[in-house]
C-alpha cells in the first residue's frame, strides 16, 4: 500500500505587474459550461450629450444603443468559482458593515 505523502503549504507571493492596466467595469456577464465559468467584464461609457434640457432629451431619444466594451474575460473552474464568490462576499460584507458604521 502506498504511503500518503503529507501536503505542504507554500505561501503565495502576490505580485501585480507595473505593466497591468486597470479597467473600470460597469457590467458583468457570467456564463458557464460543464467545466468552467466565463466572466466577461464590460465598461459602458455614457455618450457625451450637451445642450439645454430640450436638446439633451432629443439627443437621448435618438440613441438606439450604447456600446459596452469587454475589458477583461476571466475563465474560472467551478471549484474555484465558489471560493471566489466567498472571498468577494466577505469583502462586500466588510464594506457594507463599515458603511453602516459611518452613518
C-alpha positions in Angstrom: 0.0 0.0 0.0 1.4 3.4 -1.0 2.1 5.8 1.8 0.2 9.0 1.7 2.6 12.0 1.4 1.9 15.0 3.7 0.7 18.1 2.0 2.9 21.1 2.2 1.5 24.6 2.2 3.6 27.0 0.2 2.8 30.7 0.7 1.7 32.7 -2.4 3.7 35.8 -3.2 1.1 38.2 -4.7 2.5 40.4 -7.4 0.8 43.0 -9.6 2.9 43.9 -12.6 3.5 47.6 -13.2 2.5 46.9 -16.8 -1.0 45.8 -16.0 -3.7 48.2 -16.9 -6.6 48.6 -14.5 -10.0 48.8 -16.1 -13.3 50.0 -14.7 -16.2 47.5 -15.1 -19.8 48.7 -15.2 -21.3 45.5 -16.3 -20.7 41.8 -15.9 -21.9 38.8 -17.9 -21.4 35.3 -16.4 -21.8 32.2 -18.5 -20.9 28.6 -17.7 -20.3 25.3 -19.5 -19.9 21.9 -18.0 -16.3 22.6 -16.9 -15.9 26.3 -16.5 -17.4 29.7 -15.7 -16.7 32.6 -18.1 -16.8 36.1 -16.6 -16.9 38.9 -19.1 -16.3 42.4 -17.6 -17.6 45.4 -19.6 -17.1 49.1 -19.4 -20.0 51.1 -20.7 -19.3 54.8 -21.2 -22.1 57.3 -21.3 -22.4 59.2 -24.5 -21.4 62.9 -24.4 -24.6 64.8 -24.6 -24.6 68.6 -24.3 -27.2 71.4 -24.6 -30.2 72.7 -22.9 -32.8 70.3 -21.4 -34.8 70.0 -24.6 -31.6 69.3 -26.7 -30.4 66.7 -24.2 -33.8 65.0 -24.3 -33.8 65.0 -28.1 -30.3 63.6 -28.3 -31.2 60.8 -25.8 -34.2 59.9 -27.8 -32.1 59.4 -30.9 -29.7 57.0 -29.3 -30.5 53.4 -30.3 -27.9 51.7 -28.2 -24.8 52.3 -26.1 -21.7 50.2 -26.7 -20.2 48.2 -23.8 -16.6 47.2 -24.4 -15.3 44.0 -22.9 -12.3 45.0 -20.8 -11.5 41.5 -19.4 -12.6 37.9 -19.8 -11.7 35.6 -16.9 -12.3 31.8 -17.1 -12.7 30.0 -13.7 -13.1 26.4 -12.8 -16.3 25.5 -10.8 -14.3 24.6 -7.7 -12.5 28.0 -7.6 -15.7 29.9 -8.5 -17.3 29.2 -5.1 -14.1 30.2 -3.4 -14.0 33.5 -5.4 -17.7 34.2 -4.5 -17.0 33.6 -0.8 -14.0 36.0 -0.9 -16.0 38.7 -2.7 -19.0 38.2 -0.4 -16.7 38.6 2.7 -15.2 41.8 1.2 -18.7 43.1 0.4 -20.0 42.3 3.9 -17.0 44.1 5.4 -17.6 47.2 3.1 -21.3 47.3 3.9 -20.6 47.0 7.7 -18.1 49.8 7.5 -20.6 52.0 5.5 -23.3 51.4 8.1 -21.0 52.3 11.0 -20.2 55.6 9.3 -23.9 56.5 9.0 
